[in-house]
């Protein structure tokens, strides 16, 4: 149990698919648990990648016991929470989540964007769990809004590609900015993810890192493992740093083996990134190592 009293809920979100949200959410939850915290992972993605990737395929298909029970039937949220056997718990996704979302939209629900906060996060955060991590859908929805309202702390993953920065801009403009008119919503980390190419050439990996590191307003949101202050080190012969979370076979195999990376390959070099990300969530901000 966290003894500092700094309980916190965070959402891993991005209005773009294929950026590795579920991978980051699962491994962030696992690393927070490895730091002796009580952790809950809430899978709000109707695709259920995080849930299936942790071995909860049967629960995903069981629509009788899902988050909808907590939302609409006054069920104890712990009744739909399960032990992952990896030192953290999960409230898994279910294949009826899209129906749950429609009920949020059309139902006579008071403050429809506050259901997750009121029915799940507020009752559990600080009481049962030190940290709650949500894996959000990759599109603007009532579920996504619920995640942001309930957590107000955001971890935004970005993957190389032409749409990387535009996806970030869409998330800020369409999802974060409207909520900031009513509450404090803070981006605590921007996480370049799924990098595989060389960065001493004009690759998409390089372009993503250059763009991110060029924004002065974002520098305090970039983890140390993704921050680049001296491109000469990369472009010269002084070494070949590999910033960002790199694409590793063991990350893919861990998902196929229904395990977090820490349990599948405790020697993977990318675990250092997830360790720092967990520390960022614990303290609520990036702590520069410089």
N, C-alpha and C positions, 0 to 999 in steps of 0.2 A: 504493500500500500504506500502511495506517495505521502511522505510526511511533511512536505512543504506547504500543503494546502493549495497548490496551484493546479487544481483540476481544470481541464480544458476539453472542449469539443472542437473538432476540426473536420472540414469537408475536403475531400480530394475531388476536384471538379475541373471540367474544361468543356466548353461547347464545341467539341470536336472529338470524333471517335479515333481509335487507333493510337492513342498517346500513352497507353499503359497505366490508366487510372487504377484499375483493379490490382495490378501488380504492386503499385506503390502503396495502395491502401492496405493490402494484406501484409506486406513486409514492414510497413510503418507500424501497424498494430503489433506485429510480432516483436519488433525491436523495442517498442515501448514496454511490452510485457517482459522482455529480457532485462529491462532496467528496474524490475521489481515493482511495476505498476499494475493495477487492476484495469484491464482494458476491454472495451466492447467495440466490435466492428459491426456497423449497420450497413447492409448491402441494399441500397435503394435503386440499383440498376435493374430494370426489368429483364435484362439479358442474364443476370445472375452469374457473371464470370467469377467474381470473388467467392461466391457460395459454392459453386461447382468445383472451383479450384481448391477448395478446402474439404472436399468430400461430402458436401451437403446437397447432392443432386436429388435425393429422395425428398428432402425438405423443400427443395425448390418446386417440386411437382405437387406438394401437399398444400392445397389452397385452403384447407380447413383451419390451419393454424399459421397465420401470417401477420404481418404488421397491421393489416386491416382490422384484426381483432382488437388491437390496442387503440386504433384510431376511432373505430365506430361502435365497439361493443363493450367499452370500459374494462377490457381485460387487463390484468396485471401485465405490464410489458415483459416482465421476467418469464412469463409463461410461454413466450415465443423466442426466448434466448437460449442458446445451446453452447456447451463447452466444446471448443475445437480440439482439445487435447494438446494444444500448443501454447498453453498458459494465457490465452485470451478467449473471450466469448464472442459469439456471433449472433446477430439477429439476421437470419438469411433472407435473401430475396425469394420471391415466389413468382410463378408464372401468371398469377392474377394481379400483379402489381399495376399493370396498365388499367385494369378494371378498378382497382383501388384509387388510382389517379382520377379516373372519370367520376367516381363517387365524390372525391374531394371537390371537383369542379362543379358538378351539377347539384350536389347535395346542399341542404340547408345547414351549412357548417359555419360556426362562428370562427372568424379569423382562419380561413382555410390554409394559409401559409404558416400557421403556428401550431399545427397539429403535432408534428414531430417534437417540437420543443415542449409543448404542454403535456403530451401523453407519454413520451418516452425519455427525452433527454433531461428535462428538469427533475423528474422523479428519480433518475438513476445517477446522474453526474454528481460526484462528490459524496454520494451515499453508498452506491454499489461499485462505482467505477471512478478511477482517477482521470481516465481519458476515454473519450468516445470518438471514433473515426468513422466517417460515413463515406461510402463510395457512391457517387452521384451519377445520374444519367448524363449522356453526352449531348443532351438537347435541353432547351428551355422548357420547363414543365413545372407543375405544382409540386412534384416530388423534389425537383432541384431547388425550388424556392424554399420548400420546407427544410431542406438540408442547410441552406445558407442562413435562414432565420434561426434555426436551432443551434448552429455552431458559431457563426460570425467570424471564424478563423479559417482561412482558405489556403490549401496547398494546390498549386496549379502546375500540372505536368505539361511539358511540351516535347514533341518529338520532331526530328528533322523533316523538312518538307516545305513545299511552297506555301502551305496554309498555316504554318506554325505560328507566326506572329499575328496573322489575321485572326486565327482562332483565339489567341490571347486577347486581342482587341475586341472581338465579339463578346467574349466572356465578361470583360470589364464594362463595355458599353451597354449590353443587353441584360446582363444578369446582376452585376455588382452595383453599378451606378444607380439603378432605380431603388435598390434596397438601402443604399447609403443616404437617401433622402429621409429615411425613417429610423435608421440604426447605424451603429458602428460596425462596419464589415471590413476586416483587415486581411490582406494577402500577406501571409507570414513567410511563404517560400515559393519561388519560381524554380521548377525542377526540370532541367533538360534531361530527357530520358530516351532510352533506346538508341543511343549513339553507337555507331559501329565503324564509321569511316575514319580515314586519316583527317586530321584537322590542320595539317600544314599545307593543304591545297584548297582550292575553291570548291569544296564539297558542301552538301546541304548541312552536314554536321558543323562545319566551320561557319557557314552563314548564320545558323541559329545561334551559336555561341557569340559571334561578333555582334549580332543585333541585340541580344540580351545584355551583353556587357557594355554596349554603347549608350544605354539609357542611364543617365545619372540618377534619375528618380527611382530606378529599380534596383540599383546596386546593393542596397541594404536588404533586399529580398532574395538575393542570389546566394545560395549556400557556398561555403568555402570550396566544396568539391567541384563547383561549376564556375567559380570566379576566375577570371583571367586578367591580370594587371600588366603583364609583360608579354606581348605577342612575340618579341624577339627570341624568347626562350623556345617557343614553339617553332618559329620560322627558321631559327638558326640551328647550330649543331650542339646546342647545350643540353639537349634532351628532348624527349617527346612526351610531355604530360598528357594525360587522358582525362580531361575534365568532363563532368556530367556522369549520369548513370549509363554505363556502357552495356551494349547488348552482349549477353553471355549465354552460352548453351545451357548452363546450369540453371539459369532463371527460367528458361522454357521448360526444361526437364522437371524442375521443381513443381511447376503448375501441373504437368502431366502426371506427376507422382502424388498430387494432391497434398503438397506440403509447402510451407513457407521456405524461402531460400535458406534461412539460418539453420533449419532442420535438415534440409536436403544436402546442402554443401556448406558446412560451417567455415570452410577455408576460402570461399569465393571472395575475390578482391573487392566486389561491389558492396559487400556488407558494411564497409566503412561509410559509404554514402548513406545507407539507411540508418546507421548509428547516428550520424550527424543530423539527419532529418528528424529522428526521434528526439534528439536534444533540442532542436529548434521548437518542436511542438511543446516540449516540457517547459521551456523558458518563455515561449511566445514570440520569439524573434531569432533572426540569424545573429550569432555571436562571432564576430570576425576573428580569425586566427592571426591576422596581420598585426 
